[in-house]
Amino acid sequence: MDTDTVRSAAGNEAADLRRQQRGWYFYDWACSVYSTSVVTVFLGPYLTSVAEAAADAEGFVHPLGVPVRAGSFFAYAISLSVVLAVLVMPLVGAAADRTGRKKPLLAAAAYTGAAATAGMFFLDGERYLLGGLLLVVANAAQSVAMMLYNAYLPQIAPPEERDAVSSRGWAFGYAAGALVLVLNLVLYTGHESFGVSEGTAVRICLASAGLWWGAFALIPLRRLRDRRAPVREAGKGALPGFRRLAATLRDMRRHPLTLAFLLAYLVYNDGIQTVISQASVYGSKELGLGQSTLIVAVLLVQVLAVAGALALGRLARRYGAKRTILGSLVAWTVTLGAGYFLPAGAPVWFFVLAAGIGLVLGGSQALSRSLFSHLVPPGKEAEYFSAYEISDRGMSWLGPLLFGLTYQLTGSYRDAIISLVGFFVLGFLLLARVPVRRAIADAGNPVPERI
């Protein structure tokens, strides 16, 4: 084969990777609106108000006969969705590895979540059980879809590009969240001029997130390419579901430093996810802030998260991903501690808190994803990223559960929010102990100059 042919083939391959990367970014653009508009802004306060409308004189609802304080129902539903996701992900991950066809499974998970989210339009009156069911389905589906989405990262980006590609993906997601929140804010604040009630405006915002998710998911589904599974994956030796997960974890025992990173990530990411899902409840119920104020605060988070994700990606190139993540965990701890002391009815200070969260939110998650990609042994990207997402979700029920239990026992959302500080402190200590350069070498990968 002559030199020109080799160059042409290399150029075509590079162009194809760029096309797949751009398509990959758009899944974050599609699904992040669910995380922002539904989980972070509207559904927590709205579902809580629906549960309160259905509560008895003592403030309890009784799903399946179990007494639950109405103010804790949303947090418990989040926890249940995570448990469901952890049960389903090993089955889906095994199927993806066995067949090499991640894309049809990604489509099924994405459209299940989008349909459940669109169905939230029918959440009104005292239908808190319907809201809880739709939340559990949508949140679990998003978790499964994200597992498959993340598994594409090693396939579409070489090691030296992963920090940048991962950060751009998060930036796309936060940009979409900001754009849709602007539209939500226009509808919500001007609902009377649009001829709809406040509750109807909220339900339209919820449902529109599902429609957005489903529409833009078409772009990555058209551009991403599946790779044929190796014969050993497709053959009779393939393991189903949890047996496959157990086999992967046994294999990880040969890479204890990779496991050590997963443990650290599992802890501090649980804190991040809980802050994201419960911040609007805290602002609404404890600080007495209106829905419009919460929307503006989350919009501020989205705008700054775009800049923060890209800025932390640049810091990682200079100081290394591990140091940058550790710095972000310090910022998380300080910000959350300050949140405990926020005065009620003071939106300016809540905006300051939102700005602090926005600057570290996207970068801490994006760099964690790209750092883990360096710790995966070559040829085992899909199964290890399945374990990564399960680690992500595997303890993510604990933060909302702790938040809900703390509120149920104390009746104070301030006590509930400060209880989350421990996740960031412990995560920092665990990550600081991981020698990432040795972990990368032990995994059989080249060690970047900055890591």
N, C-alpha and C positions, 0 to 999 in steps of 0.2 A: 504494500500500500504506500503510495507516494506521500510526500510531506504535505502537499496541498489538500489531499483527501483527509489526512489526519487532522489538519487544522480545521477543515470544514466540519468534520464530525465533532470535534471538540467545541467549535463555535455553536453548532446546533444543540449540543447537549447543554451548554451554558445558557443558551436562550430558552431552552425548555425548562431548566431549573428556575430561571427568573420568572417565567410565566406561571409555574406552579407556586412559587413563593407569593406572587401577587394574588393568586387565587386563594392561597392559604390565609393571607391577611384578611380576606373578606369573610372568613367564617367568624373571626373575632368581631368584625363589623356587624355581622348578622346577629350573633347570639348575645353580645354584651348589652344590648338594649334590654333584654330580659333581666339581666343582673342589675342593671341600673334602675330602669323605670319600675320594674315589678318588685324585685326583692329589696332593693335599697330604699326606694322612695314611697311607692304607693301601697303595696300590698300589706306591709306590716301594720301601719296605722289603720288602714281600711278594714282588713280582716279582723283586727282587734276590736274595732267599733262594731262590726257585725256580730262578733262573739259576745261583746258586752250587751248588745240588744237582745241576744238570746239567753243571757245569763239569768240565774235566779236572784232572789233578794240578797243573797250573800256574795254575789259577784262570781259565781261558778257556773260553767257549762258542764255537761255530762256526756261527752262522746263515749258510746259503748258502755254507758253506766259509770264511767270513771270521772270523779270530780276533778275539774281542772279550772284554776283561776283564769278568767277570760283574758287577762293581760299576759298570761303565759302561753296561750294556745298557739300563737304564731311561732314562737320559739320551739315549742314541742313538735309542731308540724315540720319545721326545718330539720330537726333532729331525726324524725322518722324518715324523711326523704333521703337523708344521708345513709341511714341503715339500709334502706331499699337499694340505693345505688351500689353500696358495697356488696350486696348479695348478687346483683345482676352483672356487675362489671367483670368478674372472673369468667362468667359464661360467654359474654360478648368478646372479651379479650382472647379467650381460647379459640373462638370461632374465627376471629380476624387473623390470628397467627396460623391456624390450620389451613385456611383457604387462601390467605394472602389478599383477601378482598375487604379492605377496610371501608371503602367508599359506600357500598350498599348499606352497611351497618351504620355508618355515619348518617346517611340519609334517613334511615328508619328512626334513629334516636332523635335527630334534629326535628323531624316533622311530628313525632309524638310530643315532644316538648312544645313545639310551636302551636299545635292543635290544643293542648291543654291550656296554654296561656291565652289563646284566643277565646277559649271557653269561659274565661274569667269575666267576660262581659255579662254573664248571667248570674254573677255573684251579687245578690242584693237582699234586702230584708234581714231575715235571721238565718240565712243559708251558710252558716259558718262551716258546717260539715262539707258542703260542696267546695267551699274555698280551700279547706284543708286538703281535700282529696286532689283537687287540681294542682295545688302547690306541691304536694308530694310527687305526683306524676311528672310535672314540668321540671322540678328541681332534680329528680333522679335521672330523667332523660338528658338534661343538660350535662350532668356529671359523666354519663356514659359517652355522650358525643364528644366532650372535651378530652376524655381518655383517648379516643380514636384520633382526634384532631392533633393532640400533642405528639402522638406516635409518628406523625408525618415529619416532624422537625428534623431528625437525623437523616431522613430520606431526601429532603429538599435543600439542605444547607450543609456545606462542609464545616469542620470544626471551627475554623477561624471566622466564620460568618455567623455562628449561631447566636451569640449575644445580640448582635445587631438585628438579625431576622426575628428573634423572639421579642425583642423590645419593640420593633415596628409592629408586630402583631398586636401587642397590648396597646400600643398607641392608636392603631386603627380602631380597636374596640372602644377606647375611651372617647375618641373623636365622634364615633357614632352615638355613644351614650349622650354626649353633650348636645349633638344636633337634635336628637329626638326629645331630649329634655326641654330644649327651647320651645319646640312645638307643643309639648305637654303643658309647659308653663302658660303659653298663649291660650290654650284651650281651657285650662283649669281656672286661671284668673279671670278670663272673660266668658265663663260658661253661660252667664245670663244673656249676654249679647248673642251667643250662639243658640239660645233657646233651649238649653238643657240644664238639669239640676246639677249640683255639685257632685252627688253620688254617681250620676250618669257620666259626668265628665271623667271621673276616676276610672269607671269601668271601661270607657272608650280608650283611655290611656293604657290600661292593662291589656285589653284585647289587641290594640294596635302594635304592641310589642311582639305579640305572637305572629301577626301578619308580616311585620318587618323581618323577623327571624326566618320565617318560611320563604319569603321572597328572595332575600340576599344569600341564603344558603345555596341557591342554585349556582352561584358563581364558583365557589370552591368545588362543588360537586361536578362541574363541567371541566375544571382545569386540573385538579389533582389526578395523579395516575397511581393505580395499584400495581404492585410488583408481584409476579408469580411467586407463590410460596415455595421454599425449598422442598425437595422430595421428602425429607425427613419430617417436615411439618405436615404435609398432606397425607402421609401414609398411616398405616395402622397403629404406629406408635404414638400418634397424637393423643394428648390427654385432655379430657373434658374439664371445663369449669374449675372447681376448687382444687381438683387434683393437679391441674396445670399450674395454678397459682402456688400450691404447695411446692411443686417441683421447681418453680422459679425462685421461691424463697430459699429452698435448699441450695440452689445454685448460688444465690447471693451470699450464702455463708462462706463461700470461697472468696468473697470480696467484702469483708467486714467493714471496710471504710465507706463503701457505697451504702451499706445498711446504716452506718452511723449518720451519714448525711440525711438519709431518708427519715430517720428518727427525729433529727433536729427540724427538718422541714415540716414533718407531721405536726410537731408541737407549735411552732410559731405561725404556720399557715392557718391552723385552727383559730388562733387569735385574730388573724387578719379577716378570715371569712366571717367570724362572729361579729366583729365590729361593722363590717359591711352590711350584714343582714339586720343588725339590731340598732344601728345608729338613728334611723328615722323614728323608731319606737321611742328611743331615749329622748330625742329632741321634741317629739310630740307630747309624750305623756309626762316626762319629768321636767322638761324646760318650758313647756307650755307654748311651743312655737307652732305657728300655723303651717298648713300644707304648702303655701306659696313660699314661705321662708325655707322650708326643707328642700323644696325643688331647687331654689336658687343656690342653697348650700351644696347640694349634690352636683348641680351644674358646675359650680366652682371646682369641686373635686375632679370632675371629668376633664375640664379644660386644663387644670394644672397637672393631672395625671398624664396627659399626652406629653407635656414638656418634661415632667418628672421621669417618665419611662425612658425617653430619649437621652435626658441628661445623665441618669444613672447608668445607662448603657455606655456613655462616653467616659464616665468616671471609672467604670469597670475596665475599660481599655487602658486606663492610666494606673489604677491602683489594684486592679484585680477584682473579680466578681465576689470572692469571699469577703474581702474587706468592705466592699460596697454594701453587701447584704447586711453585714454586722452593723455598719453605721446606720442603715435604715431601721434595724431593730431597736437601736438606741432611740432613734427619733420616734418610733411607734410607742415606746414605753413612756417617753416624756409627754407625747401628745395625749395619750390615753389618761395619764395621771392628771394632766391639766383639765381634761374633760370632766373629771369628777367634781372640780371646783367651779364649773361654769355657773354663773347666776341664771336663774330662771327669767324668761322674758327678755333676754338680751341677745338679739340676733347677731349683732356685730361680733361678739366673742365666739358665737357658734360658727360664724364665717371664718374667723381666724383658725379655729380648730379644723374646719373643713379644708382650709388651705394646707395646713400641716399634713393632714392625711393624704391629700392629693399628690403632694410632692414626693412621697415615698411609696405610694400604693402600687402603681404599675411597675416601677423599677424593681421592687423587692420580689414580686412574683415572676417577672420576665427573667431576671437574672438567676433565680432559683431554677427555673426550667432549663435555661441554657447551661448552667453549671452542672446539673444532673446529666445532661446529654454527654458531657465529657467523662462521666463515671460509669457509662454503660459499656460492657465488653462488646467488641465488634461482632456484628451478626446477631445480636440479641436485643436490638433496639425496641422492637414491638413489645416483647414480653416484659422488658424492664420498665417501659413507659406505662404498661398496664399496671404494674406494681406501684409505680410512682403516683398514678392517679388514685389507686386504691389507698395508698398511704395518705394522699391529699384528703380523700373523703373518709378514710378509715377512723380518724378521731375527730373529724369535723362535726360530729354529733355532740361531742363533749362540751364545746364552747357554748352553743345555744342551750344545751341542757343545764350547764352551770349557770348561765345567765337567767334562764327560766326558774330554776330552783332557788337561786339567790333572791329573785324578786318574790317568789311564792313564800319564802321564809321570812323575808324582811319587809316586803311591801315597798322597797326603795329601788328605783332604777339606778340611782347613784351607786349603791352597793353592788348592783348587778354589773355595771360597767367597769368598776374598779377591780372586780374579781378576775377580769381578763388580763390584767397586767402580768400575772404569773406566766402566761403562755409565752410572752415575748422575752421575759427574763430567762426562763428555762431554755427556750429555743436559742437564745444568744449563747448561753454557756455550752450547750451541746454542739452548736456549729463551730464555736471557737476551738473546740478540741479536735476537730476533724482536719488532719493534714491533707489538704486537697491535692497537692502536687503528687504526693505518694499514692493517693487514692487513684488518680488518673493513670499513673504508671502501672499500678497493680491491676487496673482494668485492661491494660494492654493498649492504651491510646497514647499518642504523642502529647507531651506536656506543653501547653502554650507558654509563651514568654511571660504573659501576665495572666494570672488566674487567682 
